[in-house]
Amino acid sequence: MSYAIYPSLADKRVVVTGGGSGIGAAIVEAFAKQGARVFFIDVAEADSRQLEQTLASEKHAPKFLRCDLRDAAAIEKTFDDIASEAGSIDVLVNNAANDDRHQWDNVSAAYWDERMAVNLRHQFFCAQAAAKRMRTQKHGAIVNMGSISWHLALPDLTLYMTAKAAIEGLTRGLARDLGEHGIRVNTVIPGAVRTPRQMKMWQSPESEAKLLAQQCLHERIDPEHIARMVLFLASDDAARCTARDYYVDAGWFGT
């Protein structure tokens, strides 16, 4: 498969949350291959250090920063550190999330708050921190990662789906408020992506075969396919794309 090169992404200063593994790691690698200067945030030290080593020979070696995104003050400090080193921020990819299954009747107030902090709240505060830098240069791109789960009403994911549904509203609100500063905001909605975590915890050969049969394209979706959509939305090729949701689901939803 042959992929596009986006000249407008060369040397861009990119921040990716949850970039140490899975879809996030594919996004980090894709931007690095475009010649972008990538900073990625995660709490998974081993995976993140390994990714740094793997991509160390790129034009700009991606840099890992450890940050617990549940901590708003830590987010602000991390973005301060990135902006101090890079000068500013051009692109933010809000990717970090956790889709742990849960039973509705076992949810406590504390667990609710923790799930919202893990899957929703940080997207706003990362966007806020990035947009403060972007508005001074009158351009920027924010890509929020949504989920197909709530569109399909999947079981045992009520809190995750609540957060992911809210992200589409967050995208629209930010797109309206930030548009006057030349900042574009979009959502990417992945389908059933074949990440190591998904294959280990939730999928079996039988369940995957059933899922593929439900898609218009009976092909697996890999992290790199999500990364390609993110690259497009971050590039100048998407200069008039904002406030929209972009599905990468092989035609699963709505069929």
N, C-alpha and C positions, 0 to 999 in steps of 0.2 A: 504494500500500500504506500502511495506517495503522498506526502503532506506539503502544505504551503509554508513558505517562508514569509514572514511579515517584517519588512524593513523598518516599519515604524516602532517595532518592539525592541530594536537594538539599543542597548544602554539604558532602557527604561528601568526605573527603580520600582521593584515589584515586591509586595508583601503577601505571603500566603500563610493563612492560619491552618493548623492541623496538617502541616506539610511534610511530616516525617514518614508517613506510610500511606498506602492505599491510593485513593484518588488524589490526595494532596501531594504525595510524592511524584505522581505522574505530572501534575501541574507544575511543580518546581522544576522537574527535568525538562518539560516542554519549553518553559520560559528560558531556562538556561541555554538550551539548544538554539534559541532565537537570539542569543547574545544579550539577554536582559540581565540586570543586576538584581539577584533574588535574595530576599531575606525571608526565612520561614520560621514560623512560631509553632512550638509543640511542647508537650511534656514528656514525650517518649524519647528519652535520651539516647538509648542504644540505636534505635532505628534512624534517628535524625543524624547522629554522628556517622553512621554507615552511609547515609545518603550524601552527606558532605564529602566523604572520601570518594564515593563513586563519581561525583561530578566535579572533583577538584581540578580537573584539567580543562574545564570549559573556559571560555573567554573571561567570564566573571564567575568565580567559584561561589556557589550559593552559600549563604551563612545561616547557621542555626542559632536561634535565640530561644532559651527556655522561658516560658511564661505560662502561668496558670490563668487561663482566660476567664475564669470565674471571678477574678479579682480585678475590678475596674481600675484601681490605682496602678496595679502592675501593668495593665494594658497601656495606660498613658505613659508610664516610664519606658516601656519597651518601644513604643512609637517615637518617643523623644530620642531614645538611643539610636534608632534607625535613621531618623531625620538628621541627627547630628552627624552621623557617619556618611550618609548618602547625599545630604543636602536638602532633599525633599522626598516625596513619594508620588509616583505616577499612577500606580495600579495597586488595588487591594483585592484579594480574593478571599472572601469569608467562607472558608471550607470546613473548619473544625466542627465536629458534631459527634454524638454517640447515640446509637440506636438500640440500646439495651431494651429487651422485652420486659414487660411488666403487666401485672394483673390490676385492673381498675380498682378492685376492692381492697388492695393492699397499699394503695398510694397514701402517703402521709403528706402533711403540709410541707415538711422539711424536704421530702423527696421531690415534691412538685417544684419547690424553689430551686433545688439543685439541678433538676432536669432543664428548667428554663434558663438557668445560668450557663449550662453546658451547651445548649442547643439554640438559644435565641439571644439572650441579653448581650453577649459579647459581640454579636454581629453589629448591633447598633453602636456600641462603644468603640469598636475597631473602626467602623465607618466614620464616626465622629472624629476620632483622632487622625485618621488619614485625610478626611475632607478639610480639616483645618489647614493642612499643608497644601493640599491641592488647590484650594480657592485662591491662594496668593499667586499661583501661576496660571490661573484661569483654564485649567484643563485637568482631567483625571478620569479614571474608569474604576468603578467598583462592581465586582461580580459576587453576588450572594448565592450560596449553594442551597437550593431547596430540596424537595424530595417528592417523588411520585406517590409515596405511601398514603398521604391523606387524600389524594385524588382517587385512589383505589379502595380506601377504607380497609386497610389491612389490619389484621387482628393483633392485639397485645402491644400496641404502639401508641396508645391514646396521647400520652404526654409528648412524645416525639412528634406525632402528627400535628398536635396543637402548635408546637413551636414552629414546625416547618410551614404550616399554613400561614402563620403570622409573618414569616419572612417575605412572602409575596406581597403582603401589605406594606411591610417595611421598605421593600424595593420601590414601590410606587410613591410612598411618602417622601423618601429621600430623593428620588428622581425629580420630583416636583420642586423640593426645596433647594436642591443643589444645581439644578439645571442652569440657573442664572449665573453660576460660576463656571460653566463649561464642564461640569462633572456629570458623567453618564453612570446610571445605575441599572443593572439588569440581574435577573435570576436565571440560573441554569438548573434545570430539573432532571437529574439522572434517573434512568430506569433501574433495572436490576443489574448492577455492575459487578463484575467478577473480580472482587478484591480478595486477598488472602483471608481477611477477617470474615467476609460474607461466606466464603466457601467452607471455612472451618466451623463457623458457629451456626449458620442458618440454612445452608444449601446442601442438598444431596444430589447424586446423579439423577435420581428419579424426579425430585422437585425441580431441578434445573431443566430437565427435558420437558416437563409440563409447562414451565414458564416460557421456554423458547417457543413452544407451540402456540402460545397466546399472542406472541408478537407478530406484527406484519412481516418483519424481517426475522427469519429464524436463525439469527446469528447472536453469538455472545457479545455483550457490551463489556469492553475492557476499560480500565482507567484512562488509557490514552485517548479514547474516543471522547470522554468528558473534557479532557485537557484541551483537545483541539477546538471545541466550542468556546472554552474560556479564552484561548488565545485570540480567536476571532473577535470576541466582544471587547477585549482589551486593546485591540489594534485600531489604527485609523480607518481600516476597512469598515468598521462598525460605527463610524463617526456620527451617524444619525439614528443610532439604535439606543433607546433608553426606556425605562419603565416597563419592560417587557419580560415575559417568561419564555425560556427556550428549552424545549424538551429534547433530551437525548435518550430515548427509550425504545428505539427500534419499532415504534408503533404499537407499544403495549397499551397505553392509556387511550380510551375512547374507541376501542375496536372490539 
